[in-house]
Amino acid sequence: YYPKAVLLLDTSYLIRVAQVKRGLEMFKKFPLLGIGLNNFQNYYIDFPLDFDGAFKVEDRRTTYKTTSHNSYINFLSEGGILLLASFILILLFPIVRILRKIISNRTLNTFQLSGLLSMTSGLVHLYFILAIINIFSWFLIANFIIVSYNNNKKELLP
């Protein structure tokens, strides 16, 4: 196994790097609202291929008509900072509540731990694949919000 060779020669990895660069160029051009939902595959933008291994993806056609393979880049390029910030707020809500609960009780039960671990794995998954329209991602987010629910008071923690 030669990790440097993979980073320089693995076409799949290099296309993902190119897609991230492409998405960031879209964001630079339309930072507030992005290019519009579901337009990443169809939007043409010139972007620099200035990274190691770029010679493998010099034919930019390999980067069009395909997704960004990264949900966060997709949010940023298609919806701008407003969509990404909204998504982050949805995620921060249960994270802050669970952390408050852990700090105040000085304990972490298995339900909270499983929620934290599943949410963390889901967030990592969204980095490697465009899966935000996947029902599983929203299922994890909903479960994590439920985990932040205070079962004793039957209301959300303050």
C-alpha positions as CSV (number, residue, x, y, z in Angstrom):
1,Y,0.0,0.0,0.0
2,Y,1.4,3.4,-1.1
3,P,-0.7,6.2,0.2
4,K,1.1,8.9,-1.7
5,A,0.6,7.0,-5.0
6,V,-3.1,6.7,-4.2
7,L,-3.4,10.5,-3.6
8,L,-1.7,11.2,-7.0
9,L,-3.1,8.4,-9.1
10,D,-6.5,7.3,-7.8
11,T,-8.9,8.8,-10.3
12,S,-11.9,8.4,-8.0
13,Y,-10.2,10.4,-5.2
14,L,-8.9,13.0,-7.7
15,I,-12.4,13.6,-9.2
16,R,-13.7,14.1,-5.6
17,V,-11.0,16.7,-5.1
18,A,-11.9,18.4,-8.3
19,Q,-15.6,18.4,-7.4
20,V,-14.8,20.1,-4.1
21,K,-12.8,22.8,-5.9
22,R,-15.7,23.1,-8.4
23,G,-18.2,23.5,-5.6
24,L,-16.1,26.1,-3.9
25,E,-15.8,28.1,-7.1
26,M,-19.7,28.1,-7.4
27,F,-19.9,29.3,-3.8
28,K,-17.4,32.1,-4.5
29,K,-19.6,33.2,-7.4
30,F,-22.9,32.9,-5.5
31,P,-22.1,33.0,-1.8
32,L,-25.4,34.0,-0.3
33,L,-28.0,31.8,-2.1
34,G,-25.9,29.5,-4.2
35,I,-26.7,28.3,-7.7
36,G,-30.1,26.8,-6.8
37,L,-31.1,23.3,-5.5
38,N,-30.3,20.3,-7.7
39,N,-28.2,22.4,-10.1
40,F,-24.7,21.2,-9.2
41,Q,-24.6,18.6,-12.0
42,N,-25.8,21.0,-14.7
43,Y,-23.9,24.2,-13.8
44,Y,-20.8,24.9,-15.8
45,I,-18.1,26.9,-14.1
46,D,-14.4,27.1,-14.9
47,F,-12.2,26.2,-11.9
48,P,-8.5,25.7,-11.5
49,L,-7.1,22.2,-11.5
50,D,-4.1,23.2,-9.4
51,F,-3.7,20.2,-7.1
52,D,-1.4,17.2,-7.0
53,G,-2.6,14.6,-9.4
54,A,-4.8,17.0,-11.4
55,F,-3.3,15.7,-14.6
56,K,-5.6,12.7,-14.2
57,V,-8.7,14.9,-14.4
58,E,-7.6,17.5,-16.9
59,D,-10.5,16.5,-19.1
60,R,-13.1,18.4,-17.0
61,R,-15.9,16.5,-18.6
62,T,-15.4,13.9,-15.9
63,T,-16.4,16.5,-13.3
64,Y,-19.7,17.5,-15.0
65,K,-23.0,15.6,-15.0
66,T,-22.0,14.1,-11.6
67,T,-22.6,15.1,-8.0
68,S,-20.2,16.7,-5.6
69,H,-19.9,13.5,-3.6
70,N,-19.9,15.7,-0.5
71,S,-23.1,16.9,1.1
72,Y,-21.5,20.0,2.8
73,I,-20.0,21.2,-0.5
74,N,-23.4,20.6,-2.1
75,F,-25.2,22.7,0.5
76,L,-22.7,25.4,0.1
77,S,-22.7,25.5,-3.7
78,E,-26.4,25.0,-4.3
79,G,-27.9,26.9,-1.3
80,G,-25.1,29.3,-0.3
81,I,-24.2,30.2,3.2
82,L,-27.9,30.5,4.1
83,L,-28.7,26.9,3.4
84,L,-25.5,25.6,5.1
85,A,-26.1,27.8,8.1
86,S,-29.7,26.6,8.4
87,F,-28.5,22.9,8.3
88,I,-25.8,23.6,10.9
89,L,-28.4,25.1,13.2
90,I,-30.6,22.1,12.8
91,L,-27.6,20.0,13.9
92,L,-26.5,22.3,16.7
93,F,-29.9,22.2,18.4
94,P,-29.6,18.6,19.7
95,I,-25.9,18.7,20.2
96,V,-26.1,21.7,22.5
97,R,-29.0,20.1,24.4
98,I,-27.2,16.8,24.9
99,L,-24.0,18.5,26.0
100,R,-25.9,20.7,28.5
101,K,-27.6,17.5,29.9
102,I,-24.3,15.7,30.2
103,I,-22.6,18.7,31.9
104,S,-25.5,19.3,34.3
105,N,-25.9,15.6,35.3
106,R,-22.2,14.8,35.0
107,T,-23.3,11.5,33.4
108,L,-23.7,10.0,30.0
109,N,-26.3,7.3,29.6
110,T,-26.2,4.7,26.8
111,F,-29.1,6.4,25.0
112,Q,-27.2,9.7,24.9
113,L,-24.0,8.0,23.9
114,S,-25.7,6.1,21.1
115,G,-27.2,9.3,19.9
116,L,-23.9,11.1,19.9
117,L,-22.2,8.2,18.1
118,S,-24.8,7.8,15.5
119,M,-24.9,11.5,14.8
120,T,-21.2,11.7,14.5
121,S,-21.1,8.8,12.1
122,G,-23.9,10.4,10.1
123,L,-22.0,13.7,9.8
124,V,-18.8,11.9,8.7
125,H,-20.9,9.9,6.1
126,L,-22.2,13.2,4.7
127,Y,-18.6,14.3,4.1
128,F,-17.9,11.3,1.9
129,I,-21.1,11.1,-0.1
130,L,-23.9,13.2,-1.3
131,A,-26.7,11.7,0.9
132,I,-28.6,14.6,2.3
133,I,-31.7,13.6,0.3
134,N,-31.3,10.1,1.6
135,I,-33.9,9.3,4.2
136,F,-31.3,7.6,6.5
137,S,-29.6,10.9,7.1
138,W,-32.8,12.6,8.2
139,F,-33.6,9.6,10.3
140,L,-30.4,10.0,12.2
141,I,-30.9,13.7,12.7
142,A,-34.5,13.1,14.0
143,N,-33.3,10.4,16.3
144,F,-30.6,12.6,17.6
145,I,-33.2,15.3,18.4
146,I,-35.2,12.7,20.2
147,V,-32.2,11.8,22.3
148,S,-31.9,15.4,23.3
149,Y,-35.5,15.2,24.6
150,N,-35.9,15.3,28.4
151,N,-37.9,12.1,29.2
152,N,-38.6,13.2,32.8
153,K,-40.3,16.5,32.1
154,K,-41.8,15.5,28.7
155,E,-40.5,18.8,27.3
156,L,-37.4,19.9,25.5
157,L,-34.6,21.0,27.8
158,P,-34.4,24.8,28.3
